Amino acid sequence: MKIHKIKNIILLAFLAIVFNGCTETYPLLTNTYEEIIVVEATLTNELKNQEIKITKTSKFEDQSVQTETGAKVTVKDDQNNEYLFIESAGTYKSQSVFQALPDRKYTLEITTKDGKIYQSTPQTLTTVNPIESVVPSLATNKDNETGVQINVNTFDPAKTSKYYRYEYDETYKIVAPRWTSLKIIATGTQTVDLINNDPNTRICYSSKNSTDIILVNTNDKTEDRVNLPIRFIEESNYIIGHRYSILVKQYVENLEAYTFHKTLRDIAGSSSILSPKQPGLISGNIKCINDSSTKVIGFFDVASYSEKRIFFNYSDFFPNKPIPYFNTCEDVPFKFCFGGEDCEGETMIYNINRELMTYIGNSGINYKLVDAVCGDCTSFSSNIKPSFWID
């Protein structure tokens, strides 16, 4: 959830474009700007150091997000327990591990360094309803592309969950398709040498997180049952080319939190500034209690949480098929000489020194190199195996 990406000045920018004509490029700069704090806070029933993120609204031209520093952040419950959050690497983490418990009311309170006090309405933990399964299957999407469809399933026989929010983290194994046991290095301005290559540059692991707001509402169904297609990966996508893992995260929300996230999703999904869905200030459950004119964006969510991880191999679904990769990995020939006709020594040295290409083979002064991403996976990924990884 990237609340700070929601701008409140799209309509103003659109009007500026209209008044300046449609044939000229208009730089989208902010003429008026109101700094508002943005709170991303989900307290769960996991026993852990809970996290709260506090940032500030940004302008169109801003390249980074400014965090709110120096704030006092606490969560209190109706049993007189108080949990202090400490600033750490751009977020606020609870000083001690704790978990949201059923039948308790939790309130978030933030005091910023300028003396503003923000407080949420009391929130209680939602129904604890774990994910039943995460299932991959061979499928075809709406564009008639073959791939792997990943579904998440859950069921609440008591019909008390109803509102679900999902996120996922995916991790995949990368094997450099043109890795060789030899590495070429420049030993001078016109000389090269071959040395033993580092085997740790052959296999890597990459991870990325979902960015969409994924919501499910079972109110209109006869059962409180979820069977959600959460991720489709095309057969040609290199991320499933060897071994792939997905961790699906489920939050059971109340109606108020679901409505807030649905509004945020609808605004973020507006495809054009011509859309009638112009973003205003999104109303959450947090207010400034010592200055009613001060605005705040965000929601304090107390949600039950569950997660499930699965692994699968490319060969599980596409046996005997060539492994996909994002680069064609074609050999690039170089004639390693200087000053003569067709000599490419300087260009070859340039690519070697900047680690743009890796060695494939040579016959005399005729060398073959390949793009670095094909022969050295550490050029774009990490060779550190995640602690959860199972081969």
C-alpha positions as CSV (number, residue, x, y, z in Angstrom):
1,M,0.0,0.0,0.0
2,K,1.6,3.2,-1.1
3,I,-0.7,5.9,0.3
4,H,1.9,8.7,-0.2
5,K,1.7,8.2,-4.0
6,I,-1.9,9.6,-4.0
7,K,-1.7,13.2,-5.0
8,N,-4.4,15.8,-4.2
9,I,-3.6,18.1,-7.2
10,I,-4.4,16.1,-10.3
11,L,-7.3,18.3,-11.2
12,L,-5.2,21.4,-10.8
13,A,-2.5,20.0,-13.1
14,F,-5.1,19.1,-15.7
15,L,-6.5,22.6,-15.8
16,A,-3.0,24.0,-16.2
17,I,-2.5,21.8,-19.2
18,V,-5.8,22.9,-20.7
19,F,-5.1,26.6,-20.3
20,N,-1.6,26.2,-21.8
21,G,-2.8,24.4,-24.9
22,C,-2.6,20.8,-26.0
23,T,0.4,21.1,-28.4
24,E,3.1,22.0,-25.9
25,T,4.7,19.8,-23.2
26,Y,3.8,21.1,-19.8
27,P,6.0,20.3,-16.8
28,L,3.8,18.9,-14.0
29,L,5.0,21.1,-11.1
30,T,3.1,21.8,-7.9
31,N,1.9,25.4,-7.6
32,T,0.1,24.8,-4.3
33,Y,1.1,22.2,-1.7
34,E,-0.2,21.2,1.7
35,E,2.0,19.0,3.8
36,I,0.0,16.2,5.4
37,I,1.2,13.2,7.3
38,V,0.5,9.8,5.9
39,V,0.1,6.9,8.3
40,E,0.3,3.2,7.2
41,A,-0.4,1.0,10.3
42,T,-1.6,-2.5,10.4
43,L,-1.5,-4.2,13.8
44,T,-1.9,-8.0,13.6
45,N,-2.2,-11.1,15.8
46,E,1.4,-12.1,14.9
47,L,3.7,-12.1,18.0
48,K,6.4,-9.8,16.6
49,N,7.7,-6.3,16.6
50,Q,4.8,-4.4,15.0
51,E,5.6,-1.7,12.5
52,I,4.0,1.7,11.7
53,K,5.1,3.9,8.8
54,I,4.7,7.6,8.9
55,T,5.5,9.8,5.9
56,K,4.5,13.1,4.3
57,T,2.6,13.9,1.2
58,S,4.8,14.6,-1.8
59,K,4.7,16.9,-4.8
60,F,4.5,15.7,-8.4
61,E,8.2,16.7,-9.0
62,D,9.5,15.0,-5.8
63,Q,11.7,12.0,-6.5
64,S,11.6,10.6,-3.0
65,V,9.3,10.4,0.0
66,Q,10.0,12.3,3.2
67,T,9.5,10.4,6.4
68,E,8.1,11.9,9.6
69,T,10.9,11.8,12.1
70,G,11.1,12.5,15.8
71,A,7.5,11.4,16.5
72,K,6.3,9.7,19.7
73,V,4.2,6.7,18.6
74,T,2.3,4.5,21.0
75,V,-0.5,1.9,20.8
76,K,-2.7,1.5,23.8
77,D,-5.4,-1.1,24.7
78,D,-8.4,-1.0,27.0
79,Q,-6.5,-3.0,29.6
80,N,-4.1,-0.1,30.3
81,N,-1.3,-1.7,28.3
82,E,0.9,0.7,26.3
83,Y,3.3,-0.3,23.6
84,L,6.0,2.3,22.6
85,F,7.3,2.4,19.0
86,I,10.9,3.4,18.3
87,E,12.1,5.1,15.1
88,S,14.2,2.6,13.0
89,A,15.3,2.9,9.3
90,G,12.4,5.0,8.2
91,T,9.7,3.2,10.1
92,Y,8.5,2.9,13.7
93,K,8.9,-0.5,15.4
94,S,7.4,-1.6,18.7
95,Q,10.1,-1.7,21.4
96,S,8.8,-5.1,22.5
97,V,7.1,-7.9,20.7
98,F,3.4,-8.2,21.1
99,Q,0.3,-9.3,19.3
100,A,-3.3,-8.1,18.9
101,L,-5.6,-10.2,21.1
102,P,-9.4,-10.8,20.6
103,D,-11.9,-8.7,22.5
104,R,-9.5,-5.9,23.2
105,K,-9.7,-2.3,21.9
106,Y,-6.5,-0.8,20.5
107,T,-5.8,2.9,19.8
108,L,-3.0,4.5,17.9
109,E,-1.6,7.8,19.2
110,I,1.1,9.8,17.4
111,T,2.6,13.1,18.7
112,T,4.8,14.8,16.1
113,K,7.7,17.0,16.9
114,D,5.7,20.1,16.1
115,G,3.2,19.2,18.9
116,K,0.4,17.8,16.8
117,I,-1.4,14.9,18.4
118,Y,-3.1,12.3,16.2
119,Q,-5.3,9.6,17.5
120,S,-7.3,6.8,15.9
121,T,-10.7,5.4,16.8
122,P,-10.5,2.2,18.9
123,Q,-10.1,-0.9,16.8
124,T,-10.6,-4.6,17.7
125,L,-9.1,-7.7,16.2
126,T,-11.1,-9.3,13.4
127,T,-11.9,-13.0,13.0
128,V,-8.9,-15.3,13.0
129,N,-9.3,-17.2,9.8
130,P,-6.1,-18.8,8.3
131,I,-5.4,-19.4,4.6
132,E,-6.5,-22.9,3.7
133,S,-4.2,-23.3,0.6
134,V,-2.3,-21.7,-2.2
135,V,-2.6,-23.7,-5.4
136,P,-0.7,-23.3,-8.7
137,S,-2.2,-24.8,-11.8
138,L,-1.6,-24.8,-15.6
139,A,-4.0,-22.2,-17.2
140,T,-4.6,-19.8,-20.0
141,N,-5.3,-16.1,-19.4
142,K,-7.7,-13.8,-21.3
143,D,-5.0,-13.1,-23.9
144,N,-4.8,-16.8,-24.6
145,E,-1.3,-17.0,-23.1
146,T,-0.4,-20.3,-21.3
147,G,1.1,-20.0,-17.9
148,V,0.8,-20.8,-14.2
149,Q,-2.3,-19.5,-12.3
150,I,-1.9,-19.2,-8.5
151,N,-5.0,-19.2,-6.4
152,V,-5.5,-18.6,-2.7
153,N,-8.3,-20.4,-0.9
154,T,-9.8,-19.7,2.5
155,F,-13.2,-20.5,4.2
156,D,-15.0,-19.2,7.3
157,P,-17.9,-21.5,8.1
158,A,-19.1,-18.9,10.7
159,K,-19.4,-16.2,8.0
160,T,-17.7,-13.6,10.2
161,S,-14.6,-12.8,8.1
162,K,-16.2,-11.3,4.9
163,Y,-13.5,-8.7,4.1
164,Y,-10.1,-9.7,3.0
165,R,-6.9,-7.9,1.8
166,Y,-4.0,-9.8,0.2
167,E,-0.4,-9.1,-0.5
168,Y,2.3,-11.4,-1.8
169,D,6.1,-11.7,-1.9
170,E,7.6,-13.7,-4.8
171,T,11.2,-15.1,-4.9
172,Y,12.7,-16.9,-7.8
173,K,15.9,-18.8,-8.6
174,I,18.1,-17.5,-11.5
175,V,20.7,-19.5,-13.2
176,A,22.9,-17.6,-15.6
177,P,22.4,-19.5,-18.9
178,R,25.9,-18.6,-20.4
179,W,28.0,-18.9,-17.3
180,T,31.5,-20.3,-17.9
181,S,34.3,-21.5,-15.6
182,L,36.6,-18.8,-17.0
183,K,36.5,-15.1,-16.6
184,I,38.2,-12.5,-18.8
185,I,40.0,-9.6,-17.2
186,A,41.9,-6.6,-18.7
187,T,45.5,-6.6,-17.5
188,G,46.5,-3.5,-19.4
189,T,45.3,-1.1,-22.0
190,Q,45.8,-3.7,-24.7
191,T,46.1,-7.0,-22.9
192,V,43.7,-9.5,-21.3
193,D,44.0,-12.7,-19.3
194,L,41.7,-15.6,-18.4
195,I,41.2,-16.5,-14.7
196,N,39.0,-19.0,-12.9
197,N,35.5,-17.6,-12.6
198,D,33.7,-17.3,-9.3
199,P,31.1,-20.1,-9.1
200,N,28.9,-17.9,-6.9
201,T,28.1,-15.7,-10.0
202,R,26.1,-18.5,-11.6
203,I,23.1,-18.9,-9.3
204,C,21.1,-16.0,-7.8
205,Y,17.8,-15.3,-6.1
206,S,15.6,-12.3,-6.7
207,S,12.5,-11.1,-4.8
208,K,9.8,-8.6,-5.3
209,N,6.6,-7.6,-3.6
210,S,3.1,-7.1,-4.8
211,T,2.1,-3.4,-5.2
212,D,-1.6,-3.7,-6.0
213,I,-4.3,-3.4,-3.4
214,I,-5.9,-6.8,-3.6
215,L,-9.3,-7.0,-1.9
216,V,-12.1,-9.6,-1.7
217,N,-15.6,-9.2,-0.2
218,T,-17.7,-12.3,0.3
219,N,-20.9,-10.5,1.3
220,D,-22.7,-11.3,-1.9
221,K,-21.8,-15.0,-1.7
222,T,-23.7,-17.8,-0.1
223,E,-20.6,-18.9,1.8
224,D,-17.7,-16.9,3.3
225,R,-15.3,-18.7,0.9
226,V,-12.4,-17.2,-1.1
227,N,-11.0,-18.7,-4.2
228,L,-8.9,-15.9,-5.6
229,P,-6.7,-15.9,-8.6
230,I,-3.9,-13.8,-7.1
231,R,-1.1,-14.2,-9.6
232,F,-0.8,-15.4,-13.2
233,I,2.7,-15.9,-14.7
234,E,3.2,-16.5,-18.4
235,E,5.1,-19.5,-19.5
236,S,7.6,-17.3,-21.2
237,N,8.4,-15.3,-18.0
238,Y,11.9,-16.1,-16.8
239,I,11.0,-15.8,-13.1
240,I,9.5,-19.3,-13.2
241,G,12.3,-20.6,-15.4
242,H,13.9,-22.7,-12.7
243,R,12.3,-22.6,-9.2
244,Y,9.8,-20.1,-7.9
245,S,8.2,-19.4,-4.5
246,I,5.3,-17.2,-3.5
247,L,4.4,-16.1,0.0
248,V,0.7,-15.1,0.1
249,K,-0.3,-12.9,3.0
250,Q,-4.0,-12.6,4.1
251,Y,-5.5,-9.8,6.3
252,V,-9.0,-10.2,7.5
253,E,-10.4,-6.6,7.8
254,N,-13.5,-4.9,9.2
255,L,-15.9,-3.0,6.9
256,E,-14.3,0.3,7.7
257,A,-10.8,-0.8,6.8
258,Y,-12.0,-2.5,3.7
259,T,-13.9,0.6,2.6
260,F,-10.8,2.7,3.1
261,H,-8.6,0.4,1.1
262,K,-11.2,0.0,-1.7
263,T,-11.4,3.8,-2.0
264,L,-7.6,4.0,-2.2
265,R,-7.5,1.3,-4.8
266,D,-10.2,2.9,-6.9
267,I,-8.3,6.3,-6.9
268,A,-4.9,4.7,-7.6
269,G,-6.5,2.6,-10.4
270,S,-7.8,5.7,-12.2
271,S,-6.1,5.4,-15.5
272,S,-6.4,9.1,-16.6
273,I,-6.5,12.6,-15.3
274,L,-9.7,12.8,-17.4
275,S,-11.3,10.3,-15.1
276,P,-14.3,11.6,-13.1
277,K,-12.7,9.9,-10.0
278,Q,-10.6,12.9,-8.9
279,P,-8.8,12.2,-5.6
280,G,-9.8,14.3,-2.6
281,L,-8.6,13.8,0.9
282,I,-9.3,10.1,1.8
283,S,-11.1,9.9,5.1
284,G,-9.6,7.3,7.5
285,N,-10.0,6.7,11.2
286,I,-7.2,8.9,12.4
287,K,-7.7,12.6,13.5
288,C,-5.6,15.4,14.9
289,I,-7.2,15.9,18.3
290,N,-5.5,19.2,19.3
291,D,-6.1,21.0,16.0
292,S,-9.2,20.1,14.0
293,S,-8.0,22.0,10.9
294,T,-4.9,19.7,10.5
295,K,-5.5,16.9,8.0
296,V,-4.1,13.4,8.1
297,I,-4.2,10.5,5.6
298,G,-4.2,6.9,6.7
299,F,-5.9,4.2,8.6
300,F,-5.1,2.2,11.8
301,D,-6.0,-1.3,11.0
302,V,-6.2,-4.2,13.5
303,A,-6.4,-7.3,11.3
304,S,-6.0,-11.0,11.8
305,Y,-3.1,-12.3,9.7
306,S,-2.1,-15.6,8.1
307,E,0.4,-16.6,5.4
308,K,1.3,-19.6,3.3
309,R,4.3,-20.2,1.1
310,I,4.6,-22.6,-1.8
311,F,7.4,-23.6,-4.3
312,F,7.3,-25.1,-7.7
313,N,9.7,-25.8,-10.6
314,Y,9.3,-24.9,-14.3
315,S,9.5,-28.5,-15.2
316,D,6.5,-29.3,-13.0
317,F,4.3,-27.6,-15.6
318,F,6.4,-27.4,-18.7
319,P,8.5,-30.6,-18.9
320,N,11.0,-30.8,-21.7
321,K,10.5,-27.2,-22.8
322,P,13.4,-24.7,-23.1
323,I,13.9,-22.5,-20.1
324,P,12.8,-18.9,-20.7
325,Y,15.1,-15.9,-20.1
326,F,14.8,-12.2,-20.5
327,N,17.8,-11.9,-22.8
328,T,18.5,-13.7,-26.0
329,C,22.1,-14.2,-24.8
330,E,23.7,-14.2,-28.3
331,D,27.4,-14.4,-28.7
332,V,29.1,-11.1,-29.7
333,P,32.4,-11.6,-31.7
334,F,35.4,-9.3,-31.2
335,K,38.6,-9.3,-33.1
336,F,41.2,-8.5,-30.3
337,C,43.7,-6.3,-32.1
338,F,44.5,-2.6,-32.2
339,G,44.9,-0.2,-35.1
340,G,44.4,-2.7,-37.9
341,E,41.4,-3.3,-40.2
342,D,38.3,-4.6,-38.3
343,C,40.2,-4.4,-34.9
344,E,37.9,-4.2,-31.9
345,G,40.3,-4.4,-29.0
346,E,39.4,-1.0,-27.5
347,T,35.7,-1.8,-27.6
348,M,36.3,-5.2,-26.0
349,I,38.5,-3.7,-23.2
350,Y,35.8,-1.1,-22.6
351,N,33.1,-3.8,-22.1
352,I,35.4,-5.9,-19.9
353,N,36.4,-3.1,-17.6
354,R,32.8,-1.9,-17.1
355,E,31.6,-5.5,-16.6
356,L,29.1,-5.1,-19.4
357,M,30.0,-8.5,-21.0
358,T,31.4,-11.8,-19.9
359,Y,33.6,-14.4,-21.6
360,I,32.3,-17.3,-23.7
361,G,35.4,-18.5,-25.6
362,N,38.1,-17.6,-28.1
363,S,40.2,-18.9,-30.9
364,G,43.4,-16.9,-31.1
365,I,42.5,-13.2,-31.3
366,N,38.9,-13.9,-32.1
367,Y,36.9,-13.7,-28.9
368,K,33.2,-14.3,-28.1
369,L,31.6,-12.4,-25.3
370,V,28.0,-12.2,-24.1
371,D,25.9,-9.7,-22.2
372,A,26.9,-9.7,-18.5
373,V,23.3,-10.6,-17.4
374,C,23.7,-13.9,-19.3
375,G,27.0,-14.9,-17.7
376,D,26.9,-13.3,-14.3
377,C,23.6,-13.2,-12.4
378,T,25.1,-11.0,-9.7
379,S,25.1,-8.2,-12.3
380,F,21.4,-7.7,-11.5
381,S,20.5,-10.0,-8.7
382,S,21.8,-11.4,-5.4
383,N,23.7,-14.7,-4.9
384,I,22.6,-15.0,-1.3
385,K,20.2,-17.9,-0.8
386,P,17.1,-16.8,1.3
387,S,16.8,-18.5,4.7
388,F,13.4,-19.9,3.8
389,W,14.5,-21.4,0.5
390,I,14.0,-25.1,-0.2
391,D,15.5,-26.7,-3.3
